[in-house]
Amino acid sequence: IVFGDWSSDVCSSDLPPPAASRHALPPTLQALEGACWWKCRFKNVWPREGDADLALDLLLAHAVVSPVLEAHAADLPYWRFHRRAVRDNTGHQFTFLFYGRPETAEAVFAEIGRSRVLRQAMAASLVEKVILDDPGRPRPPGIEETSDPRWSPGLRRSWPPFIMGVSALWLGLIAEAMDGAPEFPDDPHLLLAAYRKADAEITGIWRNEGQHALLHHLNAVFGYEEMLIRKALSF
């Protein structure tokens, strides 16, 4: 296919071009009436000695949150994960954020609370507590509300679909790595061990294939322009 060499008898039409507004948002950025962002934060146990067990994030994403995502896919136009582990008051925390109406948030939180895997992880002192937003106290409705406030307005509004795609890619890699593993053994420590293996496999994919599959193609979308790196990064 060659673009830019249009002849008079190709793709011609007597119909006028459709009206378009330069202010129109693409379908992926349309707001859902009555919706806002909600957070479900899992505070994971981090012993005083040693590193945080980041495989817990995979367990929560795949065994606890993924079934909820499947059940409410039609009502969650945007969602994403956030991971952090810093030796402070927040500590090791895995967060599931989603954009939806209050009634959807109430249903999502209720299903998470009924998760057998989550209850077992808490009983085994793997997860300390779960912190949920109050569905009766919605946040501001903007799609950009959970984006970094230091970013430009356009980037803040357009970022949620991007990071949802990244989160979905990561969740898909977890599902692939867990294919064939015991689904939900009664011992949460055995289940966590399976997710540690999955985490090692995904880390290898990120290390060996992430530069081309992710960073290169992201760079290509932006025309291979230079990027200012403000601080040292692990990649």
N, C-alpha and C positions, 0 to 999 in steps of 0.2 A: 504494500500500500504506500503510495506516494502522496504526501501532503504538500500543498503549496503550488501544484501544477493543475489548476482547475480549468477545463475547457468549457466552452459555452454549451455543449450538449451533455454535460455530466452534472448530476445533482441540480438541474435547473427546475424551477417551479414558478408558476404564475401567481402562487399564493404569497401574500405579504408575510414577512417574518413575524413570529409571535411577539407580542408586547413583552418587554422585560424591564424590570426595575433594578437599578444598580444597588438598591438597598435591600433587595429580597434575600432572605437567608436560604441556604441550601436545605433540603429536607432533613438532613442529619442534625441541623441546629434548631429545628422548630421546638419551641417550648411547649410543654404539656400543661394545659390549664389546671391550676390548683396544685401543681407539683413543686417540690423543692428537694434539696439534698438532705440525706439522712446518713447517720454514721452508726455502725456497729463495731465497737472496739473490743478486741480480745487482748487482755493483759496476760501475757504468758509468764510462767515461772522462770526465773533466771537465777540459778544458784550463785552464791557469793563467789565461788571459785569457778573458773572456766569461762568459755565463750557461750553466748546465747545459742540455743539449739534452733537454728532457723528452719529446720525441717518441720517444726511445729506450724509454720506459716502454710506450708504445702498441705499438711493434714487438714487445717481449718478451711483453706480455700477449696480443696477438692472434696473432702468428706462431709463438711458442714455447710458451706456456702453454695457449692455447685448445685446440689439438688434444689435449693431454694431459687436459684437463678433459672433453672429449667422450668420450675413450676410457675414462675411469675415473669417469664420472658416478655410477654405481651405488654406488661405494665411497667417495665423498667427500660426506658429508652437509653439511659446512660447508667453505667456503673463502673467501678474500678476498685483496685486494691492499693493499699499503702502499707509498706513494711518499714519498720525501724527498730533498732536495738542500740540504745545508748545508756550508759550507766548514769541514769538520773532518776527523778521521781516517776517518770513515765516508763522507763525501762524498755523491755522487749514487748512491743505492741504490734499486732496485726489488725488492720482496719479494712472493713468492707464498707464502701460508700456507694450509695445509689440515689437516683433521681426518680421520684415518684410522688404520688398523692398520699396524704396521711393514712387513708385506709389501706393502701398497699404497704406502707411502712409498718403499720400495726400487724398485718398478716405476716410479713417477712420476719419481723422480730419474734412473733409467736412461734413460727416454724423453727427458727434457729434455737429458741429456748427448748423446743421439744426434741432436739437432736440427741440421739442416744450416744453418738460418738463424742459430742461435746460434753455431755454429762459424765461419761467415762473419763475423759481427759481431765476434767475438773476434779473428779474423785481421786484420780491418780496423781494429783498435784503437778500436772503439766500446764494447765491453764488456771490462773489465779481467779479471774473474774471476767465478766462480760459487761461492758458499759454501753447502754443503748440510749439513743435520743428519745425524747418524749413525743409520740405522735400527736399529742395535743398542743405542742408548741412548735409549729413549723418554722423553718428558717426563711430568710429572704428567697424569693422564687427564681432568681437569675440562674441560668445555666452556668455562668462563670463564677458562682459564689465560692466554690472550693478550689478554684485556680489561684495561683500565687498572685497576691495583690500588687506585687512589684512589676508584673508583666504588663505589656501594652494591652489596652482593652480588646483589640481584635484577637490577640493571641489567647487571652483569658477565655473568650467566648468560644473559640475554635478548638481549644485543647481537649475538652472532655471526650469527643469521639476518638481522638488519637490515643489517649491513655486507656480508654476502654478496650481498644483494639490490642494494645500491648498486654493488658491484663488478660484478655481472652486468649492471646497467643500463649502466655505463660501457663494459664490454666489448661490449655490444650496439651502442652508439653507434659504437664503433670499427669493428665489422663492417659497419654500415650505411655509414659514411663510406668504407670501403675497397672497397665493392662496385663492381666494374668496374675497379679499379686493377690493375696488373700483380701477379700473385699473389706470386711469389718470384723477382724478377730476380737474376741471379748477382752483380750489383754491390750490396753491402749499402748503399752510400751512396745509390743510386737508390731502393732500398726505403725507406730512412729518409726520403728526400725526400717520398715518398708519404704516409708517416705524419705528417710535418710538416703537410701539407695537411689530413689527417684531424684532427689536433690543433687546428688553427685552426678547423675547422668545429665541432668539439665544444665548444671554448671559447665560440664564438658561441651555441650552444644553451644552455650553462650561464649565460652572461651575460644572455641575452634571455628565457629560458623557465624557468630554474631557480627563481626566486623563487616562481612560482605552482605549477609542476609538482612541485617538491620541498619547498621550505621551507613554503609555505602548507599543503600537504596533510599534511606532518608535524605542523605546528602544529594542524591540524584534528583529527588523531587524538588529540592530548592536550587536546582541548576548548578550544582557543584561549586557554589560560592563559599568563600572562606567563612569560618566561624571563630569568634573570639572566645578562647578558653580562659576563663577568669581565675580558675584554680586547678590544681592538679587533680586528675580523676583516675580511677583505677583502670579505665580502658585505654 
